[in-house]
Amino acid sequence: MTGYPPIADHGLIGDLQTAALVASGGTVDWWCTPRFDSPSVFASLLDGERGGDCRFAADLRGEESGTVRQLYLSDTAVLIDRFLAPGGVGEVADLMHPIESATPSDRHRLVRVARVVRGSLPFTFSCRPRFDYGRAPHTLVRTDDRSVVFQGPGMDLHVQATAPVALEADGDDITAGFTLAAHEMAAVVLTSVASGEPAPVPPYMDDIADELESCRAFWLSWLRSSTYRGRWRTMVNRSAITLKLLTYAPTGAPIAAATMGLPEQVGGERNRDHRYTWIRDASLSVRALVELGFVKEANAFRHWLRDRIEAGGSGSGDPLQIMYRIDGDPHLSEEVLDHLEGYRGSAPVRAGNGAADQIQLDIYGEAVDALAQGEDMGAIRGWKALSDVLDWLADTWDRPDEGIWETRGGRKNFTYSRLMTWVAFDRGIRLATAYSRPADLARWLHTRDMVFKQILERGWNQERMAFVQHYDTDVLDASLLLMPRVGFLSPRDPAWLSTLDAMGRELVSDSLVHRYDPAASPDGLRGSEGTFNLCSFLYVEALARAGRLDQARYAFDKMLTYANHVGLFAEEIGPSGDQLGNFPQAFTHLALINAAMALDEELDRAEARPEARPAPRPGARPGTWPEENEPVVGADNPTAWRPGPGRA
């Protein structure tokens, strides 16, 4: 269990059909090809011995003060590892040129380019592929000193190098060692193809340099479509690029994360496969994409979503299931890869996702809301399919489900599921009216109002003065931070502000937000988890919309300090500030974008009307920390930087 880099110690590269993680220092320790959800070729992130990896780095063993820095070329997905030592300064650039074709490809190139900008440095290269999650053997075939092919089941991995790299066999793997002086360059190209396909053309440095510049130009051109001009452009741009990298270009379907099996608690069993498309996550991304100006990406997903609605059927028997493969395949059977030890011993490692056939009624609200944000309703058959779904939901909405967090502790009447059911009917009514579509409007109106009344009567806990997780508990749930966003309540409604205060007391720790308290609401899994980055950014957005701008901005600025060195976030933050869970997490970056845009909008509004800014609380001291002028929401609130009652 030694030798595992921190989860956050990675950058992401990809070609819009697959993606790889590169650890700071030059090791590719995660790559699945030819698709995001294909079996891995490199997976040492899940098993340092059996997983396989590819390392390309300056050899700093003889340099006592050598250091490594990892960064992106600004506003691109070209990743650079810089090696700084007394003997010289060198770099390794990693890139995968985007493939925007609507046709899936079996051919994917991972390009690695080394150069020295000052002095001279020795470099080492090694490639240890392990096909099919490390379960399948491979054969090494040498073509010449600079070209080999690893033959695995159904796939060939070609490794081709430029001078002065000479590839040497190390059993069934390969290594190389060479030295570069100032202004010298060398490249290694890894190309995955279907078995028996022709070998790629040998690489030449001029062509590699052109490919690097072309990749850089692609990302700069794509980002010019962004309309965001707010206060946090660097982080918003990085999040937008990350969402694009995690979207499968042939179908427009975004995946939840690039990885599987990374733990929510090191050594724990909360390890899931997130390389699939969740209806919820992807649907909630539509508004952010549209508001950023990426209408093409938003429309591509809406088309994919309409296809899923028209196709119908699921493992649960409902019209939609909560997640699909990126090509729309609903079959995601889960298996345990018990030959892998898991990240730092965090077993079991699961491939596939057994939650796919869960019943989560909230997905219908998110799906209809995503469709309602477009101007193209699609074909008549698409409306008929959507109308049939809402008619079905009118008959089936009032039943327990597994909820947004995919708990495995039994079905409940989750308040969030009811909230998004209300959204489904509300948006369906708007669509039918705006586009003059046939619909049973009277029934939809009646059902929408029934859901609304039920939430107020059963989802509200008078003792807590807050909306709660489900109807039979007093536990709070951060998913309800979306209540104002979807228009169920005003962001300054007294009932909502009371709920927000309760969450601040119980779920928030120094701006970091827990989904819920698993000890109070068992979810069927052992162990604990960190705070959820998604929820932390939802909290910032809720604070901003509630007019608590100083507190919102301070919480947002603190959250940004938890990003890794290249601006990426995993799913969770652990007790010591370490990133946990699958990486990078699309939902986190989506929520960051939404929080930034909401905060920008509210700050602009306040600056335009300074008299509308809320006054400091009575007795507030001038010059104190920002949140100290916010209402005190409890003596035990860990975000308050001052002694509470009875504390020194």
LUMPA-866225 format. One record per residue (C-alpha): residue number from 0; residue in one letter; x, y, z. Coordinates in Angstrom, 3 decimals, decimal comma. Layout:
// residues N
   num   residuo         c1         c2         c3
   NUM         A          X          Y          Z
...
***
This chain:
// residues 648
   num   residuo         c1         c2         c3
     0         M      0,000      0,000      0,000
     1         T      3,007      2,280     -0,430
     2         G      3,732      4,628     -3,285
     3         Y      0,223      5,922     -3,912
     4         P      0,176      9,649     -4,730
     5         P     -2,527     11,791     -3,146
     6         I     -5,720     11,788     -5,199
     7         A     -5,335     15,534     -5,668
     8         D     -1,802     15,150     -7,019
     9         H     -3,045     14,732    -10,599
    10         G     -3,905     16,603    -13,745
    11         L     -6,449     15,447    -16,336
    12         I     -5,937     15,135    -20,085
    13         G     -8,338     13,739    -22,647
    14         D     -9,553     13,651    -26,255
    15         L    -13,343     13,862    -25,558
    16         Q    -13,762     10,094    -25,818
    17         T    -11,353      8,937    -23,144
    18         A     -9,215     10,556    -20,446
    19         A     -6,063      9,914    -18,446
    20         L     -4,729     11,064    -15,084
    21         V     -1,107     12,171    -14,843
    22         A      0,409     12,351    -11,365
    23         S      2,712     15,253    -10,600
    24         G      6,121     13,908    -11,523
    25         G      5,099     12,351    -14,831
    26         T      3,294      9,052    -14,150
    27         V      0,129      8,163    -16,063
    28         D     -1,561      5,983    -13,454
    29         W     -5,085      5,899    -14,894
    30         W     -6,190      5,443    -18,509
    31         C     -9,169      3,555    -19,889
    32         T     -9,437      3,238    -23,659
    33         P    -11,110      3,395    -26,157
    34         R    -13,889      4,930    -24,008
    35         F    -14,197      6,472    -20,577
    36         D    -15,962      3,332    -19,342
    37         S    -13,660      0,798    -21,027
    38         P    -11,428     -1,474    -18,940
    39         S     -8,190      0,176    -17,896
    40         V     -4,780     -0,093    -19,526
    41         F     -3,097      1,842    -16,693
    42         A     -4,586      1,611    -13,199
    43         S     -1,729      1,797    -10,692
    44         L     -3,885      4,351     -8,869
    45         L     -5,950      1,349     -7,731
    46         D     -3,111     -1,136     -7,375
    47         G      0,514     -0,073     -7,496
    48         E      1,730     -3,561     -8,414
    49         R     -1,000     -4,988    -10,650
    50         G     -2,561     -1,879    -12,189
    51         G      0,108     -0,766    -14,672
    52         D      1,425      2,714    -15,458
    53         C      3,539      4,834    -17,809
    54         R      6,245      7,112    -16,405
    55         F      8,105      9,823    -18,302
    56         A     10,152     12,179    -16,147
    57         A     13,468     13,821    -15,493
    58         D     15,654     11,648    -13,287
    59         L     16,254     13,816    -10,212
    60         R     17,761     11,117     -8,011
    61         G     21,182     12,736     -8,184
    62         E     19,776     16,224     -7,650
    63         E     19,475     16,896     -3,930
    64         S     17,353     20,011     -4,372
    65         G     15,369     18,938     -7,424
    66         T     11,663     19,833     -7,421
    67         V      8,635     19,199     -9,621
    68         R      5,863     21,618    -10,565
    69         Q      2,735     20,651    -12,493
    70         L      0,574     23,147    -14,376
    71         Y     -1,680     23,562    -17,389
    72         L     -0,864     25,798    -20,292
    73         S     -3,298     28,613    -19,528
    74         D     -6,904     27,920    -20,545
    75         T     -6,038     24,594    -22,202
    76         A     -5,920     20,894    -21,378
    77         V     -2,205     20,625    -22,184
    78         L     -0,535     19,484    -18,977
    79         I      3,084     20,325    -18,104
    80         D      5,366     18,770    -15,509
    81         R      8,393     21,017    -14,860
    82         F     11,534     19,549    -13,340
    83         L     13,809     22,101    -11,675
    84         A     17,290     21,098    -10,544
    85         P     20,750     22,661    -10,212
    86         G     21,804     20,787    -13,339
    87         G     19,006     22,070    -15,509
    88         V     15,316     22,800    -16,022
    89         G     13,211     20,411    -18,063
    90         E      9,568     19,801    -18,915
    91         V      7,294     16,966    -19,971
    92         A      4,104     17,994    -21,776
    93         D      1,166     15,564    -21,890
    94         L     -1,735     15,954    -24,274
    95         M     -4,466     14,145    -26,156
    96         H     -5,768     16,026    -29,172
    97         P     -9,590     16,363    -29,037
    98         I    -11,621     14,122    -31,356
    99         E    -14,877     15,980    -32,001
   100         S    -16,268     13,429    -34,438
   101         A    -19,749     12,044    -33,817
   102         T    -18,323      8,616    -34,653
   103         P    -16,649      6,674    -31,833
   104         S    -13,004      5,854    -32,530
   105         D    -10,897      2,874    -31,514
   106         R     -7,697      4,881    -32,129
   107         H     -6,493      7,205    -29,347
   108         R     -3,151      8,988    -28,995
   109         L     -1,491     10,008    -25,762
   110         V      1,459     12,253    -26,621
   111         R      4,324     12,857    -24,183
   112         V      6,974     15,440    -25,078
   113         A     10,153     16,163    -23,097
   114         R     12,406     19,162    -23,515
   115         V     15,154     20,925    -21,598
   116         V     15,087     24,706    -21,414
   117         R     18,263     25,224    -19,393
   118         G     21,363     23,110    -18,656
   119         S     20,940     19,370    -19,193
   120         L     18,928     16,623    -17,493
   121         P     18,704     12,830    -17,657
   122         F     15,234     11,391    -18,352
   123         T     13,669      7,997    -17,744
   124         F     10,744      6,364    -19,496
   125         S      8,870      3,179    -18,620
   126         C      5,647      1,632    -19,840
   127         R      3,904     -1,197    -17,953
   128         P      0,414     -1,699    -19,423
   129         R     -1,961     -4,080    -17,673
   130         F     -4,983     -4,794    -19,844
   131         D     -8,548     -5,377    -18,613
   132         Y     -8,035     -3,878    -15,134
   133         G     -4,845     -5,916    -14,765
   134         R     -6,561     -9,253    -15,378
   135         A     -5,279    -10,035    -18,877
   136         P     -1,737    -10,892    -19,976
   137         H     -0,096     -9,187    -22,929
   138         T      2,583     -9,912    -25,514
   139         L      5,440     -7,499    -26,274
   140         V      6,450     -7,268    -29,941
   141         R      9,454     -5,131    -30,923
   142         T      9,414     -3,383    -34,286
   143         D     12,715     -1,530    -33,906
   144         D     14,674      0,346    -31,241
   145         R     12,045      3,085    -31,072
   146         S      8,834      1,198    -31,681
   147         V      7,058     -1,637    -29,859
   148         V      3,524     -2,926    -29,606
   149         F      1,812     -4,435    -26,563
   150         Q     -0,815     -6,924    -27,703
   151         G     -3,701     -7,425    -25,289
   152         P     -7,209     -8,870    -25,610
   153         G     -8,944     -6,987    -28,423
   154         M     -6,443     -4,128    -28,319
   155         D     -2,927     -3,198    -29,377
   156         L     -0,996     -0,451    -27,617
   157         H      1,740      0,992    -29,840
   158         V      4,609      2,874    -28,190
   159         Q      6,719      4,944    -30,572
   160         A      9,580      7,283    -29,699
   161         T     11,781      9,855    -31,374
   162         A     15,545     10,079    -31,055
   163         P     17,405      9,861    -28,721
   164         V     14,939      7,544    -26,935
   165         A     15,874      3,859    -27,343
   166         L     13,273      1,440    -25,964
   167         E     14,614     -1,581    -24,097
   168         A     12,676     -4,653    -23,003
   169         D     12,198     -5,219    -19,298
   170         G     10,442     -8,573    -19,288
   171         D      7,113     -7,848    -20,972
   172         D      7,487     -4,116    -20,295
   173         I      9,793     -1,438    -21,677
   174         T     12,144      1,196    -20,298
   175         A     14,448      3,872    -21,663
   176         G     17,017      6,315    -20,364
   177         F     18,520      9,307    -22,162
   178         T     19,833     12,826    -21,604
   179         L     18,690     16,089    -23,162
   180         A     20,636     19,355    -23,294
   181         A     19,172     22,842    -23,538
   182         H     16,693     23,262    -26,420
   183         E     16,659     19,532    -27,207
   184         M     13,379     17,611    -27,344
   185         A     12,168     14,023    -27,445
   186         A      8,702     12,490    -27,620
   187         V      6,955      9,218    -26,897
   188         V      3,517      8,529    -28,394
   189         L      1,152      5,855    -27,046
   190         T     -1,554      4,829    -29,515
   191         S     -4,336      2,380    -28,668
   192         V     -6,030      0,629    -31,601
   193         A     -8,252     -2,382    -32,116
   194         S     -6,298     -5,621    -32,464
   195         G     -4,778     -6,056    -35,892
   196         E     -5,310     -2,463    -37,011
   197         P     -2,409     -0,840    -38,923
   198         A      0,364      0,679    -36,844
   199         P      0,437      4,471    -36,631
   200         V      2,964      6,473    -38,617
   201         P      6,222      6,942    -36,661
   202         P      6,327     10,316    -34,896
   203         Y      8,560     13,193    -35,974
   204         M      9,350     16,132    -33,724
   205         D      8,052     18,751    -36,189
   206         D      4,717     16,929    -36,399
   207         I      4,586     16,539    -32,611
   208         A      5,228     20,267    -32,134
   209         D      2,418     21,036    -34,600
   210         E      0,084     18,675    -32,742
   211         L      0,831     20,351    -29,434
   212         E      0,127     23,789    -30,889
   213         S     -3,047     22,520    -32,566
   214         C     -4,285     21,085    -29,259
   215         R     -3,540     24,366    -27,498
   216         A     -5,342     26,320    -30,238
   217         F     -8,401     24,051    -29,976
   218         W     -8,926     24,803    -26,312
   219         L     -8,315     28,530    -26,655
   220         S    -10,797     28,662    -29,538
   221         W    -13,392     26,625    -27,653
   222         L    -13,099     28,786    -24,562
   223         R    -13,731     31,932    -26,602
   224         S    -17,378     30,848    -26,740
   225         S    -17,649     31,488    -23,007
   226         T    -19,619     34,576    -22,056
   227         Y    -18,354     34,579    -18,467
   228         R    -16,609     37,838    -17,546
   229         G    -16,933     37,650    -13,777
   230         R    -14,530     37,793    -10,866
   231         W    -13,321     34,177    -10,963
   232         R    -12,490     33,613    -14,627
   233         T     -9,473     31,364    -14,003
   234         M    -11,419     28,861    -11,886
   235         V    -14,583     29,038    -13,999
   236         N    -12,590     28,472    -17,196
   237         R    -10,782     25,510    -15,656
   238         S    -14,092     24,030    -14,505
   239         A    -15,611     24,511    -17,969
   240         I    -12,647     22,770    -19,611
   241         T    -12,951     19,934    -17,090
   242         L    -16,657     19,468    -17,878
   243         K    -15,797     19,395    -21,591
   244         L    -13,050     16,805    -20,997
   245         L    -15,587     14,623    -19,170
   246         T    -18,142     14,730    -22,011
   247         Y    -18,274     11,927    -24,601
   248         A    -18,297     13,788    -27,908
   249         P    -20,049     11,131    -30,053
   250         T    -23,226     11,323    -27,937
   251         G    -22,899     14,514    -25,872
   252         A    -23,224     12,530    -22,652
   253         P    -21,124     13,775    -19,706
   254         I    -19,711     11,311    -17,199
   255         A    -19,726     11,948    -13,448
   256         A    -15,950     11,478    -13,037
   257         A    -12,954     10,085    -14,884
   258         T    -12,267      7,321    -12,358
   259         M    -13,737      4,411    -10,454
   260         G    -12,953      3,001     -7,051
   261         L    -11,349      6,044     -5,415
   262         P    -12,571      6,033     -1,813
   263         E    -14,719      8,483      0,103
   264         Q    -12,745      7,281      3,129
   265         V     -9,272      5,755      2,780
   266         G     -9,553      2,120      3,821
   267         G    -13,364      2,212      3,603
   268         E    -15,865      0,535      1,298
   269         R    -17,516      3,671     -0,153
   270         N    -15,850      3,134     -3,517
   271         R    -18,013      3,450     -6,629
   272         D    -17,638      3,606    -10,395
   273         H    -18,483      7,096    -11,663
   274         R    -17,585      6,716    -15,362
   275         Y    -21,219      6,828    -16,455
   276         T    -23,865      9,417    -17,253
   277         W    -26,218     10,281    -14,415
   278         I    -29,498     11,833    -15,558
   279         R    -29,376     14,147    -12,518
   280         D    -25,806     15,392    -12,814
   281         A    -25,944     15,912    -16,548
   282         S    -29,352     17,608    -16,482
   283         L    -28,264     20,073    -13,825
   284         S    -25,275     20,998    -16,003
   285         V    -27,485     22,335    -18,789
   286         R    -28,250     25,692    -17,187
   287         A    -24,587     26,339    -16,409
   288         L    -23,535     25,448    -19,963
   289         V    -26,189     27,701    -21,490
   290         E    -25,391     30,614    -19,210
   291         L    -21,681     30,226    -19,995
   292         G    -22,454     30,315    -23,709
   293         F    -21,796     26,632    -24,484
   294         V    -25,158     26,063    -26,158
   295         K    -23,841     23,372    -28,500
   296         E    -22,833     21,140    -25,575
   297         A    -26,137     21,756    -23,769
   298         N    -28,151     20,862    -26,875
   299         A    -26,096     17,717    -27,491
   300         F    -26,962     16,399    -24,056
   301         R    -30,634     17,349    -24,462
   302         H    -30,745     15,296    -27,666
   303         W    -29,180     12,351    -25,808
   304         L    -31,719     12,785    -23,009
   305         R    -34,651     12,897    -25,426
   306         D    -33,393      9,644    -26,950
   307         R    -33,400      8,021    -23,503
   308         I    -36,962      9,185    -22,842
   309         E    -38,134      7,915    -26,236
   310         A    -36,355      4,584    -25,736
   311         G    -38,094      4,037    -22,383
   312         G    -37,615      1,062    -20,127
   313         S    -35,058      0,536    -17,379
   314         G    -33,785     -2,023    -14,932
   315         S    -36,364     -0,861    -12,403
   316         G    -39,234     -0,923    -14,911
   317         D    -39,634      2,865    -14,753
   318         P    -39,414      5,067    -17,879
   319         L    -35,886      6,265    -17,003
   320         Q    -33,094      4,860    -14,918
   321         I    -30,738      7,015    -12,910
   322         M    -27,634      6,396    -15,036
   323         Y    -26,552      4,960    -18,375
   324         R    -23,409      4,148    -20,239
   325         I    -22,193      6,994    -22,412
   326         D    -23,757      5,452    -25,527
   327         G    -27,132      5,112    -23,792
   328         D    -26,790      1,430    -22,897
   329         P    -28,758      0,881    -19,651
   330         H    -26,819     -2,219    -18,558
   331         L    -24,257     -1,413    -15,858
   332         S    -23,878     -4,655    -13,954
   333         E    -21,497     -4,303    -11,011
   334         E    -18,549     -6,609    -10,380
   335         V    -15,899     -6,634     -7,676
   336         L    -12,306     -6,651     -8,918
   337         D    -10,935     -8,535     -5,942
   338         H     -7,459     -8,915     -7,497
   339         L     -6,900     -5,156     -7,008
   340         E     -6,030     -3,939     -3,521
   341         G     -7,698     -0,557     -4,051
   342         Y     -6,282      2,909     -3,502
   343         R     -4,155      2,619     -0,342
   344         G     -5,955     -0,600      0,529
   345         S     -9,475      0,760      0,000
   346         A    -11,235     -2,391     -1,180
   347         P    -13,489     -3,533     -2,686
   348         V    -12,824     -2,066     -6,118
   349         R    -16,071     -2,063     -8,091
   350         A    -16,505     -1,827    -11,871
   351         G    -20,005     -1,069    -13,055
   352         N    -22,616      0,347    -10,743
   353         G    -25,217     -1,673     -8,894
   354         A    -27,230      1,458     -8,140
   355         A    -28,300      1,739    -11,794
   356         D    -31,622      0,007    -11,167
   357         Q    -32,486      2,007     -8,061
   358         I    -35,668      4,070     -8,026
   359         Q    -34,825      7,762     -7,655
   360         L    -37,840      9,837     -8,564
   361         D    -35,987     13,151     -8,556
   362         I    -34,436     12,412    -11,964
   363         Y    -37,716     13,261    -13,709
   364         G    -37,642     16,799    -12,384
   365         E    -34,040     17,338    -13,419
   366         A    -34,676     15,838    -16,874
   367         V    -37,769     17,945    -17,640
   368         D    -36,053     21,053    -16,279
   369         A    -33,121     20,458    -18,673
   370         L    -35,471     20,053    -21,634
   371         A    -37,405     23,167    -20,650
   372         Q    -34,279     25,313    -20,975
   373         G    -33,994     24,738    -24,720
   374         E    -35,851     26,305    -27,606
   375         D    -36,037     23,095    -29,608
   376         M    -38,716     20,684    -28,429
   377         G    -37,621     18,083    -30,951
   378         A    -39,920     15,792    -32,922
   379         I    -43,569     15,274    -32,101
   380         R    -42,766     11,748    -30,939
   381         G    -40,393     13,279    -28,383
   382         W    -43,194     15,338    -26,830
   383         K    -45,485     12,307    -26,852
   384         A    -42,849     10,300    -24,966
   385         L    -42,301     13,113    -22,440
   386         S    -46,040     13,572    -21,964
   387         D    -46,420      9,841    -21,346
   388         V    -43,658     10,029    -18,700
   389         L    -45,472     12,824    -16,852
   390         D    -48,758     10,941    -17,050
   391         W    -46,972      7,918    -15,578
   392         L    -45,416     10,090    -12,861
   393         A    -48,852     11,456    -11,941
   394         D    -49,805      7,882    -11,026
   395         T    -46,574      6,881     -9,287
   396         W    -45,009      9,934     -7,601
   397         D    -46,285      9,246     -4,084
   398         R    -43,997      6,340     -3,155
   399         P    -40,667      5,889     -1,376
   400         D    -37,395      5,700     -3,301
   401         E    -33,636      5,473     -2,697
   402         G    -33,052      9,218     -2,989
   403         I    -30,385     11,408     -4,568
   404         W    -27,475      9,934     -2,586
   405         E    -28,163      6,348     -3,757
   406         T    -28,382      5,093     -0,210
   407         R    -28,541      1,368      0,307
   408         G    -30,409      1,546      3,581
   409         G    -33,929      1,152      2,254
   410         R    -36,456      3,322      0,445
   411         K    -37,852      6,430      2,097
   412         N    -40,152      9,316      1,258
   413         F    -37,287     11,694      0,490
   414         T    -38,157     15,371      0,481
   415         Y    -35,723     16,119     -2,341
   416         S    -37,380     13,490     -4,537
   417         R    -40,741     15,152     -3,931
   418         L    -39,217     18,577     -4,621
   419         M    -37,997     17,494     -8,046
   420         T    -41,325     15,784     -8,752
   421         W    -42,886     19,212     -8,264
   422         V    -40,308     20,590    -10,721
   423         A    -41,202     17,920    -13,308
   424         F    -44,857     18,954    -13,377
   425         D    -44,137     22,670    -13,118
   426         R    -41,767     22,592    -16,111
   427         G    -44,001     20,203    -18,049
   428         I    -46,916     22,598    -17,663
   429         R    -44,744     25,487    -18,862
   430         L    -43,592     23,531    -21,913
   431         A    -47,080     22,422    -22,897
   432         T    -48,328     25,999    -22,593
   433         A    -45,404     27,699    -24,331
   434         Y    -45,375     25,298    -27,292
   435         S    -49,139     24,601    -27,432
   436         R    -48,603     20,879    -26,982
   437         P    -51,410     18,450    -26,119
   438         A    -51,338     17,492    -22,443
   439         D    -53,605     16,613    -19,540
   440         L    -52,934     20,003    -17,983
   441         A    -55,698     19,774    -15,405
   442         R    -54,227     16,573    -14,021
   443         W    -50,675     17,903    -14,093
   444         L    -51,730     21,083    -12,298
   445         H    -53,588     19,105     -9,650
   446         T    -50,617     16,758     -9,092
   447         R    -48,123     19,624     -8,922
   448         D    -50,190     21,321     -6,232
   449         M    -50,642     18,078     -4,293
   450         V    -46,875     17,574     -4,215
   451         F    -46,329     21,154     -3,072
   452         K    -48,784     20,801     -0,198
   453         Q    -47,337     17,446      0,849
   454         I    -43,808     18,859      1,056
   455         L    -45,009     21,721      3,243
   456         E    -47,005     19,405      5,496
   457         R    -44,637     16,442      5,794
   458         G    -41,211     17,656      4,690
   459         W    -41,206     20,536      7,170
   460         N    -40,180     19,775     10,744
   461         Q    -41,614     22,319     13,156
   462         E    -39,242     21,435     15,982
   463         R    -36,196     21,853     13,759
   464         M    -37,741     24,809     11,933
   465         A    -36,347     23,289      8,760
   466         F    -37,120     21,062      5,809
   467         V    -35,711     17,603      6,500
   468         Q    -34,295     14,658      4,583
   469         H    -37,416     12,510      4,494
   470         Y    -40,849     12,420      6,076
   471         D    -39,943     10,092      8,955
   472         T    -36,858     11,850     10,306
   473         D    -35,570     15,124     11,665
   474         V    -32,223     14,720      9,840
   475         L    -31,135     17,580      7,584
   476         D    -30,019     17,031      4,002
   477         A    -27,873     19,370      1,896
   478         S    -29,624     18,352     -1,334
   479         L    -32,410     20,704     -0,245
   480         L    -30,048     23,621     -0,858
   481         L    -31,514     23,442     -4,381
   482         M    -34,977     24,491     -3,136
   483         P    -34,550     28,174     -4,051
   484         R    -32,682     27,395     -7,278
   485         V    -35,629     25,445     -8,716
   486         G    -38,145     28,087     -7,645
   487         F    -39,981     26,132     -4,976
   488         L    -39,347     28,887     -2,419
   489         S    -37,930     32,376     -2,545
   490         P    -34,266     32,432     -1,431
   491         R    -35,343     34,883      1,289
   492         D    -38,493     33,122      2,432
   493         P    -38,450     32,878      6,271
   494         A    -38,958     29,104      6,103
   495         W    -35,979     28,792      3,788
   496         L    -33,747     31,093      5,849
   497         S    -34,591     29,039      8,918
   498         T    -33,604     25,862      7,037
   499         L    -30,384     27,500      5,857
   500         D    -29,524     28,462      9,426
   501         A    -30,178     24,908     10,635
   502         M    -27,866     23,538      7,960
   503         G    -25,239     26,074      8,971
   504         R    -25,351     24,812     12,531
   505         E    -25,352     21,102     11,775
   506         L    -23,878     20,331      8,347
   507         V    -21,307     23,097      7,851
   508         S    -17,723     23,020      9,098
   509         D    -15,553     25,961      8,085
   510         S    -17,484     26,439      4,805
   511         L    -17,392     22,678      4,074
   512         V    -20,764     20,957      3,930
   513         H    -21,739     17,370      4,715
   514         R    -24,507     15,757      2,659
   515         Y    -26,188     14,581      5,857
   516         D    -25,195     12,891      9,072
   517         P    -24,805      9,164      8,203
   518         A    -24,791      8,275     11,909
   519         A    -28,267      9,767     12,278
   520         S    -29,478      8,491      8,895
   521         P    -27,825      5,109      8,116
   522         D    -27,140      4,624      4,415
   523         G    -26,298      0,916      4,410
   524         L    -22,517      1,357      4,137
   525         R    -19,820      1,111      6,792
   526         G    -17,483      3,954      7,620
   527         S    -17,665      7,710      7,368
   528         E    -17,167     10,189      4,573
   529         G    -15,801     13,676      4,047
   530         T    -17,668     16,844      3,203
   531         F    -19,198     17,004     -0,272
   532         N    -17,752     19,671     -2,548
   533         L    -20,997     19,833     -4,497
   534         C    -22,882     20,716     -1,334
   535         S    -20,270     23,266     -0,277
   536         F    -20,718     25,187     -3,524
   537         L    -24,523     24,850     -3,322
   538         Y    -24,251     26,415      0,135
   539         V    -22,319     29,369     -1,304
   540         E    -25,003     29,871     -3,936
   541         A    -27,784     29,683     -1,347
   542         L    -26,019     32,221      0,884
   543         A    -25,556     34,577     -2,043
   544         R    -29,207     34,382     -3,104
   545         A    -30,246     34,915      0,513
   546         G    -28,360     38,221      0,520
   547         R    -25,594     37,033      2,882
   548         L    -22,934     38,215      0,496
   549         D    -19,971     38,639      2,824
   550         Q    -20,467     35,173      4,221
   551         A    -21,015     33,709      0,744
   552         R    -17,909     35,291     -0,736
   553         Y    -15,751     34,287      2,202
   554         A    -17,016     30,690      2,021
   555         F    -16,404     30,622     -1,733
   556         D    -12,866     31,954     -1,421
   557         K    -12,124     29,331      1,239
   558         M    -13,545     26,564     -0,942
   559         L    -11,216     27,548     -3,772
   560         T     -8,240     26,888     -1,490
   561         Y     -9,221     23,201     -1,479
   562         A     -8,705     22,915     -5,244
   563         N     -5,581     21,046     -6,217
   564         H     -2,514     22,681     -7,757
   565         V     -4,099     22,804    -11,238
   566         G     -7,604     23,835    -10,130
   567         L     -9,311     20,421     -9,991
   568         F    -11,663     19,023     -7,350
   569         A    -12,537     15,486     -6,352
   570         E    -15,887     14,531     -4,869
   571         E    -15,114     15,214     -1,199
   572         I    -12,750     16,892      1,241
   573         G    -11,434     14,776      4,122
   574         P    -10,872     15,846      7,741
   575         S     -7,323     17,039      7,031
   576         G     -8,244     18,896      3,852
   577         D     -7,269     16,057      1,513
   578         Q     -9,333     15,315     -1,582
   579         L    -11,314     12,082     -1,535
   580         G    -13,522     10,171     -3,943
   581         N    -13,490      9,932     -7,711
   582         F    -11,522     12,560     -9,560
   583         P    -12,105     15,013    -11,026
   584         Q    -15,797     15,188    -10,198
   585         A    -17,975     16,897    -12,818
   586         F    -20,759     17,738    -10,334
   587         T    -18,269     19,665     -8,188
   588         H    -17,067     21,780    -11,105
   589         L    -20,639     22,366    -12,248
   590         A    -21,558     23,614     -8,779
   591         L    -18,469     25,843     -8,689
   592         I    -19,584     27,506    -11,935
   593         N    -23,125     28,030    -10,641
   594         A    -21,861     29,440     -7,339
   595         A    -19,506     31,854     -9,098
   596         M    -22,232     33,112    -11,430
   597         A    -24,757     33,524     -8,601
   598         L    -22,227     35,342     -6,433
   599         D    -21,207     37,602     -9,317
   600         E    -24,826     38,458    -10,038
   601         E    -25,677     39,261     -6,431
   602         L    -22,466     41,243     -5,879
   603         D    -23,100     43,261     -9,036
   604         R    -26,645     43,950     -7,898
   605         A    -25,465     45,036     -4,448
   606         E    -22,729     47,242     -5,840
   607         A    -25,221     48,927     -8,151
   608         R    -27,516     49,597     -5,185
   609         P    -25,247     49,915     -2,142
   610         E    -28,159     51,040      0,006
   611         A    -29,679     47,599     -0,497
   612         R    -26,774     45,839      1,179
   613         P    -27,827     44,282      4,480
   614         A    -26,589     46,253      7,444
   615         P    -24,214     44,612      9,922
   616         R    -25,934     42,981     12,839
   617         P    -26,438     45,274     15,837
   618         G    -23,276     45,582     17,907
   619         A    -20,973     44,246     15,172
   620         R    -17,404     45,446     15,518
   621         P    -15,898     47,330     12,582
   622         G    -13,020     45,533     10,905
   623         T    -13,947     42,030     12,075
   624         W    -13,856     38,987      9,798
   625         P    -16,629     39,007      7,159
   626         E    -18,781     36,301      8,646
   627         E    -18,688     37,937     12,045
   628         N    -21,164     40,503     10,733
   629         E    -23,550     37,765      9,695
   630         P    -26,339     36,543     11,966
   631         V    -25,126     34,122     14,597
   632         V    -26,677     30,769     13,754
   633         G    -25,538     28,885     16,795
   634         A    -22,865     28,939     19,465
   635         D    -21,395     25,733     18,049
   636         N    -21,164     27,022     14,492
   637         P    -17,541     26,149     13,587
   638         T    -17,415     28,866     10,921
   639         A    -17,671     31,635     13,545
   640         W    -14,219     33,044     14,366
   641         R    -15,048     34,259     17,842
   642         P    -15,765     32,736     21,251
   643         G    -19,315     31,555     21,713
   644         P    -21,282     31,608     24,934
   645         G    -19,348     29,846     27,655
   646         R    -16,164     29,540     25,589
   647         A    -12,864     31,265     26,282
***
